[in-house]
Amino acid sequence: MNPIVAHVPRVGGGQSPAEAERNDLRDLLAAVLEALDMPFDPMRDLTAMLRIGAVTGTLRDVLNGSATNGIPWETDYLRKEIARLAARGW
């Protein structure tokens, strides 16, 4: 695995770049938790597989440097994908 994390330097709301990155990563991890935190359901195994696929794709892009739009965009995409799956009952 490439040790370089996709990084789009940014400063927001008077934050230093390090603070902005820390907050972006925390938000990404919160989205991962939201995606994987599922109540018991008869379809849980299939739901978990679909959600794990969305999470691993997002994390792979961030970790291998393919997240050219930055971590906040990847986080938003993950949340939208999980919402799309949830709307379909997954």
CYANA upper distance limits for C-alpha pairs under 8 A (distance plus 0.5 A):
  1 MET  CA     63 LEU  CA      8.32
  1 MET  CA     64 ASN  CA      7.36
  2 ASN  CA     63 LEU  CA      7.43
  2 ASN  CA     64 ASN  CA      5.83
  2 ASN  CA     65 GLY  CA      8.35
  3 PRO  CA     63 LEU  CA      7.57
  3 PRO  CA     64 ASN  CA      7.77
  4 ILE  CA     63 LEU  CA      6.99
  4 ILE  CA     64 ASN  CA      6.90
  4 ILE  CA     65 GLY  CA      6.80
  5 VAL  CA     62 VAL  CA      6.35
  5 VAL  CA     63 LEU  CA      5.10
  5 VAL  CA     64 ASN  CA      6.65
  5 VAL  CA     65 GLY  CA      5.88
  6 ALA  CA     61 ASP  CA      8.14
  6 ALA  CA     62 VAL  CA      5.64
  6 ALA  CA     63 LEU  CA      6.71
  6 ALA  CA     64 ASN  CA      7.26
  6 ALA  CA     65 GLY  CA      4.50
  6 ALA  CA     66 SER  CA      6.94
  6 ALA  CA     67 ALA  CA      6.03
  6 ALA  CA     68 THR  CA      7.31
  6 ALA  CA     70 GLY  CA      7.18
  6 ALA  CA     71 ILE  CA      7.92
  7 HIS  CA     65 GLY  CA      7.97
  7 HIS  CA     67 ALA  CA      8.42
  7 HIS  CA     68 THR  CA      8.36
  7 HIS  CA     70 GLY  CA      6.75
  7 HIS  CA     71 ILE  CA      7.95
  8 VAL  CA     68 THR  CA      8.00
  8 VAL  CA     69 ASN  CA      7.95
  8 VAL  CA     70 GLY  CA      5.88
  8 VAL  CA     71 ILE  CA      8.28
  9 PRO  CA     17 PRO  CA      6.84
  9 PRO  CA     21 GLU  CA      8.39
 10 ARG  CA     17 PRO  CA      6.19
 10 ARG  CA     20 ALA  CA      7.40
 10 ARG  CA     21 GLU  CA      8.37
 11 VAL  CA     15 GLN  CA      6.20
 11 VAL  CA     16 SER  CA      6.32
 11 VAL  CA     17 PRO  CA      5.60
 11 VAL  CA     20 ALA  CA      6.53
 12 GLY  CA     16 SER  CA      8.16
 12 GLY  CA     17 PRO  CA      8.50
 12 GLY  CA     20 ALA  CA      7.00
 15 GLN  CA     19 GLU  CA      6.18
 15 GLN  CA     20 ALA  CA      6.38
 16 SER  CA     20 ALA  CA      6.69
 17 PRO  CA     21 GLU  CA      6.59
 18 ALA  CA     22 ARG  CA      6.59
 19 GLU  CA     23 ASN  CA      6.65
 20 ALA  CA     24 ASP  CA      6.57
 21 GLU  CA     25 LEU  CA      6.59
 22 ARG  CA     26 ARG  CA      6.61
 23 ASN  CA     27 ASP  CA      6.60
 24 ASP  CA     28 LEU  CA      6.72
 24 ASP  CA     71 ILE  CA      6.79
 24 ASP  CA     72 PRO  CA      6.45
 25 LEU  CA     29 LEU  CA      6.69
 25 LEU  CA     71 ILE  CA      7.63
 26 ARG  CA     30 ALA  CA      6.69
 27 ASP  CA     31 ALA  CA      6.78
 27 ASP  CA     72 PRO  CA      8.40
 27 ASP  CA     75 THR  CA      7.65
 28 LEU  CA     32 VAL  CA      6.84
 28 LEU  CA     71 ILE  CA      7.72
 28 LEU  CA     72 PRO  CA      7.89
 28 LEU  CA     74 GLU  CA      8.35
 28 LEU  CA     75 THR  CA      5.61
 29 LEU  CA     33 LEU  CA      6.75
 30 ALA  CA     34 GLU  CA      6.67
 31 ALA  CA     35 ALA  CA      6.64
 31 ALA  CA     75 THR  CA      7.03
 31 ALA  CA     78 LEU  CA      7.58
 31 ALA  CA     79 ARG  CA      6.76
 32 VAL  CA     36 LEU  CA      6.79
 32 VAL  CA     55 VAL  CA      6.84
 32 VAL  CA     78 LEU  CA      8.45
 33 LEU  CA     37 ASP  CA      6.27
 35 ALA  CA     51 ARG  CA      6.73
 35 ALA  CA     52 ILE  CA      8.42
 35 ALA  CA     55 VAL  CA      7.90
 35 ALA  CA     79 ARG  CA      8.05
 35 ALA  CA     82 ILE  CA      6.70
 36 LEU  CA     48 ALA  CA      7.47
 36 LEU  CA     51 ARG  CA      7.24
 36 LEU  CA     52 ILE  CA      7.68
 38 MET  CA     44 ARG  CA      8.07
 38 MET  CA     48 ALA  CA      8.49
 39 PRO  CA     44 ARG  CA      8.40
 40 PHE  CA     44 ARG  CA      6.79
 43 MET  CA     47 THR  CA      6.59
 43 MET  CA     90 TRP  CA      8.23
 44 ARG  CA     48 ALA  CA      6.33
 45 ASP  CA     49 MET  CA      6.79
 46 LEU  CA     50 LEU  CA      6.87
 46 LEU  CA     90 TRP  CA      8.16
 47 THR  CA     51 ARG  CA      6.67
 47 THR  CA     90 TRP  CA      5.33
 48 ALA  CA     52 ILE  CA      6.31
 49 MET  CA     53 GLY  CA      6.66
 50 LEU  CA     54 ALA  CA      7.05
 50 LEU  CA     85 LEU  CA      8.41
 50 LEU  CA     90 TRP  CA      8.08
 51 ARG  CA     55 VAL  CA      6.72
 51 ARG  CA     82 ILE  CA      7.15
 51 ARG  CA     85 LEU  CA      8.33
 52 ILE  CA     56 THR  CA      6.45
 53 GLY  CA     57 GLY  CA      6.61
 54 ALA  CA     58 THR  CA      6.84
 54 ALA  CA     78 LEU  CA      7.16
 54 ALA  CA     81 GLU  CA      7.58
 54 ALA  CA     82 ILE  CA      7.99
 55 VAL  CA     59 LEU  CA      6.62
 55 VAL  CA     78 LEU  CA      7.37
 56 THR  CA     60 ARG  CA      6.31
 57 GLY  CA     61 ASP  CA      6.76
 58 THR  CA     62 VAL  CA      6.85
 58 THR  CA     74 GLU  CA      6.77
 58 THR  CA     75 THR  CA      8.29
 58 THR  CA     78 LEU  CA      7.18
 59 LEU  CA     63 LEU  CA      6.50
 60 ARG  CA     64 ASN  CA      6.38
 60 ARG  CA     66 SER  CA      8.48
 61 ASP  CA     65 GLY  CA      6.56
 61 ASP  CA     66 SER  CA      5.15
 61 ASP  CA     67 ALA  CA      5.58
 62 VAL  CA     66 SER  CA      6.72
 62 VAL  CA     67 ALA  CA      5.59
 62 VAL  CA     70 GLY  CA      8.36
 62 VAL  CA     71 ILE  CA      7.24
 62 VAL  CA     74 GLU  CA      8.13
 67 ALA  CA     71 ILE  CA      7.33
 67 ALA  CA     74 GLU  CA      7.39
 69 ASN  CA     73 TRP  CA      6.40
 69 ASN  CA     74 GLU  CA      7.90
 70 GLY  CA     74 GLU  CA      7.02
 71 ILE  CA     75 THR  CA      6.57
 72 PRO  CA     76 ASP  CA      6.70
 73 TRP  CA     77 TYR  CA      6.61
 74 GLU  CA     78 LEU  CA      6.62
 75 THR  CA     79 ARG  CA      6.79
 76 ASP  CA     80 LYS  CA      6.70
 77 TYR  CA     81 GLU  CA      6.59
 78 LEU  CA     82 ILE  CA      6.67
 79 ARG  CA     83 ALA  CA      6.63
 80 LYS  CA     84 ARG  CA      6.58
 81 GLU  CA     85 LEU  CA      6.74
 82 ILE  CA     86 ALA  CA      6.55
 83 ALA  CA     87 ALA  CA      6.57
 84 ARG  CA     88 ARG  CA      7.06
 85 LEU  CA     89 GLY  CA      6.97
 85 LEU  CA     90 TRP  CA      5.41
 86 ALA  CA     90 TRP  CA      5.18
